[in-house]
Amino acid sequence: MTGPLITPSELAALDDVTLLDVRWRLGGPPGLELYRQGHLPGAVFCDLEGALAGPPGEGGRHPLPATDAFERAMRRLGVSDARPVVVYDDTGSTAAARAWWTLRYFGHQDVRVLDGGLRAWEAAGLPIVQEESVPAPGDFTARPGAMPVLDAEAAADLASSGVLLDARAGERYRGEVEPVDPVAGHIPGAVSAPTTENITPDGTFLPPEELRKRFADLGVREDVPAGAYCGSGVTAAHQVLALEVAGLQAALYVGSWSEWVTDSSRPVATG
């Protein structure tokens, strides 16, 4: 793997790759409908809710899937250990980042995100098709633990001992609005770092040097432990991806705010 991102021209030049369409909207419409309207040639639809997360509950709205369930899902989508995987969406790589992170967590060594997603592919004049691809079963073996994770206690500790980045919109961090979860606010000590500031207006990631400056301004350095959370572990995966583009590492609090607020004894900060 040469890096976590791939350009449309680089992808078009690949001969043997598993391509996953991970389009998803919080609250709909279903990504499968978007996939059927048009997708990259050879792409297979990957359902974020069904393949990249376990059932919602005390672990949050999008907890990690069970190892065996994830392995089965990826094999159905044609994912194999020895074949590169490229993931994409049409929302600034938010959902694609969750696929990238989850595959990396479960041990796949060669996963990249199409920088700019479907929009960049079309802008490059590359073809879109409606025919659904039926992949041959893959042989991927899920081996959990290849990416660092945080639980609620570790996230709270990191907020005081390192840098815990809150990837949600600023108004959700401040507790001014909360459209999804029952409690508004943020983990005490966390730093507001909306993922929308990781990308350019065309949906591609900022250059590595600009991302390094952004995160340095937020207190993230190579000698300071860092982590990220969001509402349910989706946009926080985008934060981890942006940090990797910048040459930095961070742990993901998968349960994120949706898990944090399931325990009323956990403190909540606003402002």
N, C-alpha and C positions, 0 to 999 in steps of 0.2 A: 504494500500500500504506500502510495507516494504522498498522501495527505488526505484529509477528510472530505475535500471538495473535488468536484470534477466539472469541467465546462461542457457545454453542448458539443463542441467540435471534438473534444477528447472522447466523449461518450460515443459519438457517431462512429469513431474510428475503432471501437472495441468490437471484436468478433464474438467473444463468448462471455456473456455477462447475464446475470439474473437481474431483471429490472422490475422494481416494485413501485406501483402507483399508490401513494399513501394519502390521497386527498381526504380531508376530514374537516367538518365544521362543528363547533360546539353548538348543539341544538339543531343541526341539520343544514342543508339537505344531505341525505346519505351520500357518502363519497362514491358509492358504486354507480349512482345515477350520473355523476360527473364523469366517471371513467367511461361509461358507455356512450357518452356524448362525444368522446374523443380522447385519445391517449397516445403515448409514444409507442411506436411499433415494437411489439414483443413484450410490452409491459403487462404485468399481472396485478390485479387489484389486491391490495393488502388492507384489510379492515383494522383500523386502530383499536376500536373497542373490542373486537373479537380476537385479534391476534397479538396485539402489543400490550394488552392489559388483562389483569384478572378481574373477577367480579367486584363491583364496588362494595364498600363496607367500611369497617373500622380502619382498614388500611388506606382509605381514601377513595376518590372516584376512579382513579386509574392506577391501581397497585400493580406491582410486577406480576406477570402471568406465571403460573406454575411451570417448572422446567419442562416437564413432559408435554404439557399442552403447547408451549411455545415451540418445542421441537417438532411436534406433529404439524402445527400450523405452517412453519417454515418449510418443512418437507413438501407439504401440499402445494406450496407456492413455487416449488422448484429450487429452493435454496440448498446449495451443497457447500461443503467445507472448502473445497479447492477452487471454487468458481467465484470471481468477484461479484459483489452485489452493489447496485446503484439504486438509490431511493430518491423519490421526488414528490412534490406536491405543487399547489398553486397559491400558497399563502406564506411566502417568504421562508419556506423550509421548516416551518414550525412542526407539522406532523411528521415530515421526513426526518427531522432531527430525532424524534422519539423512536422511529424505526432504526436509525443509525445507532443510537445509544443502546437500544435493547439488543440488537444483534451483537454489538460490541460487548455488552455485559455478558451475554451468553456465549462468548468466545469466538465469534467469527472474526477472522483476521483481516479481511479485505472488504470494507464497507465504505462507500462514499456517497455524498449527497450531491445531486445535480444542482449546482449553484444557479439560483434564479428560477429553478423549477421549470414547469410547463411554459411559463411566459418567456423565459430565456430561450428555450428550445424553439418555440414558434418564431421569436424575433430573429433567430439565426436562419430562418427559412427552411427548417427541417420538417419532415412530414408528421402529420397526425392521422391516426387511423381509428376506426370504430370497431373493427373486428376484435373480438375477445380472444386473448391468447390462452391456450390450455397447456400448461407446462408439464414436462415429464417430472415425476416425483424426485425430489432431491434427497441427499443423504446427510444433511446437516445434523451434527450432534451438539446439543446444547450443553455447555459447561459453564454454569453460573459463577459470577464473582470476578470477571475480568475487568470490570470498571468499578471504581469506588462508590459506595453508597452511604447515606446517612439515615439513621432513624431519628425519631423526634428528639430523643435525649442528646444524640450527637449533634444535631442541628442547633439545639439551644446552646450547647457548649461552644460550637464553632462561632456562633454569633458574638461571643465574648473573647474567644482566644484567637480567632482568625477573621475571615471575611465571609459572611453568609449573604449571598446576593438574592434579592427578591425580584424575580423576572416578570412579575405582573405589571400592569399599567400603574402609573403613579397614584391615581385616585383610589385604586384598590389597596395599594400599600398603605396609603394614609388613612384608610377606613372611611373615606367619603362616600363610596358606593361599594356594594358587594352583590353582583348580579347572580351568583351561583351558590355560594356557600352561606350557611346560616349565621356566621359571625364575620364582622368586618374588622380589618386591621392587619397587623403583621407580627412576625416573631420578634420579640424584643431584641434589639441590637442588630437586626438585619439591615442591609443597605439597599435602597431602591435602585434597581438597574433594569428598566424595561427592555425586553428583547427587541422591541421595535427599533432601538438605537444601535442594534448590531448590524443593520442592513441599510442599503442605499434605497432611494426611491424606486429603483427598478427591481428590487427584491433580491439582489445579490449581496453577499456579505461584504462588509467593509474590508479594505486591505489589511493584512496582518499587522502592519505597523500602526494603523489607526485603531485597530482593536486593542493592541497592547497599550496604547495611550489611554483609551477609554477605561480599560480595566485598572490601569495604574492609578488613574484619577479616583477610582472607587476603592483603592487600597489593596488591589490584588498584585502581588509580586511573587516571584519564584520561591522566595523563602517564607511566604506566608500561606498557611493552609486556607483553601477556599472551597466553598460549596454553593449550591444553588437550589432554590425551590420556587414554586409558583403556586397555581391553584391545585393542580393534580398531577404534576410531574411531566407535563407535555412541553410547555414553553421553557421550563427549566432545563430540559434536555437540549433545547436550542442554545441556551446560555453556555452549557458545557461544551457544545460544538463550537461556538464562537470563541470560547477560551482556548480550545485546542487549535483552532485556526491561528490564534495569536501566539501559540507556543506555550500555553499555560494549561495546568491541570486543575480539575475541580471534581468534587464528589457531588452526587445528585441525591437530594432528599426526595425519593420517589413519591411518598405519600403526600408530601407538601402540605399546603394550608388546609386542604380538605381532610387530611388525617389529623393535623394539629388540633383542629377545633372539635374533634370528636371527644376530647377529654377536657371537661370544663375547668379542671385544675391547672391547665397550662395557661401561662400568662399571655395577654394580648396587648399590643401597643398600637396606638393610633398617632396620626400627625406626621 
